[in-house]
């Protein structure tokens, strides 16, 4: 009996936490409907873990410092293994640790329908390079992912990354990464549409293949590598057909985030953000 009574406050706490989370999701969705939504999509390089936030944090900081009216979208808030090391940015993302392009393809249509991103940052294919499937098949999967994203938003703009290299002990996949990267500009040209461009972002050039320089384990970026990825995404996002040049700061501009801590209003969007259906996973 005592155990049951002791459990009741904990159950009430969980219920309250669930209600607060539901309210926060609905409120943040409403407050950010005039912002440009950006979905970071990919594998563990996008996902991050408990020790490394991924490129998403330095990219978010750059976007906020430039006063871009954006928010990140995706069905996940946590990194691999739980909360990341920092909570001071918009935590929403669609990074999937360990996933290959066929796995991402199977879910990308639903994610796009749920989240309705205006812009997608797609860095995927690294895990495929550990296998023996032809790189042309990986390329075709990436093309199919782009098609699936358009099912959720026909006007979605896709930034397609040429993959970062690996370092020891995973350097054996670099020839396949280079071969895949060489195919991507032609894929982008084939898939691009007037209202839904596909823009190549070279994340490979200048990224170190030396152990422990840009990668903490030969595959996943450390803080220096995260900064390099963020800088390339940020530069690409400033294209006229995407976010354009940084807007002038306004008197009411804030510096917060849409994440778990705070939010703010900044300027006006260059893209029209569609209404979104909140759908989150805490795993």
N, C-alpha and C positions, 0 to 999 in steps of 0.2 A: 504493500500500500504506500509506504514511504517513497519507494522508487517511482510509482505512478505520479504521486504528488510532486516529486522533484522534477519529473519530466515535463509537467504542465507549463512552467515558466519558459522552458526552452522551446516548447512547441509554439507558445504565444510569440516568442521572439522571432522564430522562423516565419510565422504568419505575418508579423509586422514587417519583417525584412522583405518578404515577397510583395506585400502591398506597396511598400516604398519603392521597390524596384519597378513595379508595374507603372506607378505614377510617374517615376522619373523617365521611363521609356516614352510614355505618351506625351509628357511635357516637352522633352527634348525633341521629339519628332515634330511637334507643333511649332516650337520656337525656331527650328532650323529649316522650315520648309521653304524659305526664301534664299537659302544658301545653296551653293554648288556642292553637290555630294560627290565625294571621291571614295571609291572602293579599292583598298589595297588587297590584291588577290594573288595568291600563289601558294608556295609550300612553306617549309620551315624558315626560309630566309625572310619571308613576310611575317610569319607567326611570332618568332622570337621565343624566349624562354624566361625563366625566373631571374636570370642574371643579365640578359641582354634584351633591350626593349624592341629591337629591330630598327630598320631605317625609319619606321613610322614616326617615332618621337622627334628626331631632328628635322624631318620634313615638316611635321606639324608646327614646330617652332619657327621654321623659316616662313611658312605660310602666314602665321599669326604676326610675325614681325613685319611682314610686307603688307599687312592689313587686307589680305584676301578673305572674302566672305565665304568660307568653305566649312564643311564638316566631313569627317570620315564616316563611312557606312559599312556595314557588314554584320553578320550574325554572331560574331564572337567579340568578347571583351577580354578574356584571359589569354595569357601566353601559355606555351607548353609547360605543364606542371603547376600552373596557378597564376597568381598575379605577377606581372613583370616588376622590374626594379623601380619603375617610376610610374606615378599615376597622374602626372601633371600635363596630360595631353589627351586628345580624343582617342579612346581605346578601341573603338569599333574597327573591325577588320574582317577579312575572309582568308586569313592564312591557315593552311592545313598541313601540319607537320607530317612529313614523310609521304605526302601524296604525289602521285604521278599525274601526267596530263589526262589519261583516260578517267582517273578518279575525279579530277576537277571537272572534266567535261560532263560527267554524269550528273553533277549537281549545279553547274553554273547557270542553267536556265532558271531553276527555281530561285537561286540566290538573286539573280537579276530581277525576277518578278517580285520577290519580297522586298528588296532594298531599292530598286529603281535608281541605280547610280547614274550620274551625269558623265563621270569620267572613271575609267578603271585603269589602275596601275597593275599590269600583268607581268610578273616575273615567274616563269614556270618552265619546267623541263629538266631541271638539274637531276632530280631523282630518276628520271627516265634514262639518263646518260649512264647510270650504273648498270643498266641492262644491255641487251644485245639487239633490241629492235632497231630497225633502220632510222636514221635521223629524219628521213623524209616522213616517216609515220608520226614522229613527235611534232614535226612542223604541221602536218595535217590536223593533228589533235588541237594544236593551238588555233588553227584557222576555224575549227569547229567550235571551240570555246568562244571565239569572237562572234560567230553566228548565234550561239546560244544567248550571249549577253544581249544581243539585239532583239531577241524575243521578249526580253524584259523592258527594254527601252530602245526603240529603233534609231534614236538619235545619240546613243551612247558613243562617247569618244574613248578610244582605247590607246593607251601608251604601252607598247609592246617592247619589253626589255630584251636586248641581247645579253645573255646570261653572264654573271660574274664568273671568273675562273675559280678553280679549286686550287688548293695548296697541299703539300704533304700532310697527312698520308693518303690523300685522295686525288693526287695529281694525275692518276691514270685516266680519269674521265675527261681531261682537258681536250684531247683531240676530238672527242665527240661533241663537247661544248662548242669548240671552234667551228666544227662542221655544221652544227645546227644554227649557230649565229649567222653563218654565211648565207643561209637560206631565208632568213627572216625579212630582209628588206624587200625581196620579191613577194613574199607573202603579204606584207603590209601594203604594197602597191596594188596587189590583186584584190585585197579585201577592203581597201579604203573606199568610202562613199562621201559624196558632198556633205551630207548631214551627219555622217558617222565616220570621221577619219580614223585611220590607224597610223599611229606615229611611232617610228622606231626610236628607242632610247638606248644609246650605246653605254651599257653598264660594264662592259668588258674592258675596254681600253683604259689603261692607267690603274687598273685594280691589281694589286700585287699577288703574285703566285708564290711568294716566299713565305715560308712557315711563320705564323704568328705576327705577320705584319698587318694585314687587313682582315684576316680570318682567325678566330680564336681556336678552331679545331680542324682547320683545313677545308671547311665547308661553309661555316656560318660566320657572318661578319662580327668583328669586335667593334668597339666604339669608333675607331678610325674608319673601318669599312662601312659602318652604318652611315657615317657622315658623308662618305663618298657617294653612296647610293642616293641619299637624300638630296645631295647637291645636283646630281644628274636629273632626278625626277623634277626638282624645283625649276631647274633651267628649262626643261622641256615643257612644263606646265605654263610657262610664260608666253608660249606661241600665241599669235592672234586668234587662231581658231579654238584655243582652249581658254585659259584664264585671261590671257592678254597681259599687258604690263601691270605692275602693282598699282592698285588704286590709291588715290590720295587719302591720307588718314583723315578721319572725321573727329569732331570734338567729342562725340559720344563713343568713339571706338574703345573697345576694351581689350584686355590681354588674356582673358581666361580661355577655357576650353569648354567643349560640350561634354567632356568626360565626367567622371564621378565627382569632381570637385566643384566646378563652376561653369558658367557659360557667359557669352557676351554677344552683342550685336556689332557688326562691323560693315559699313558700306553697303553696296548693292551688288548683286551677282550679274555676271555677264551671260551666264547660261540660266535657263529657266528650270528650276528644280521641280520634279514631279512629286506628287504625294506618295508617301511610302508606308508600307505596312510593317510595324515593328515586329521583328522576329529575331530573338537572341538565344544564343547558347552560352552557357557558362562553363562548358568543358574545354 
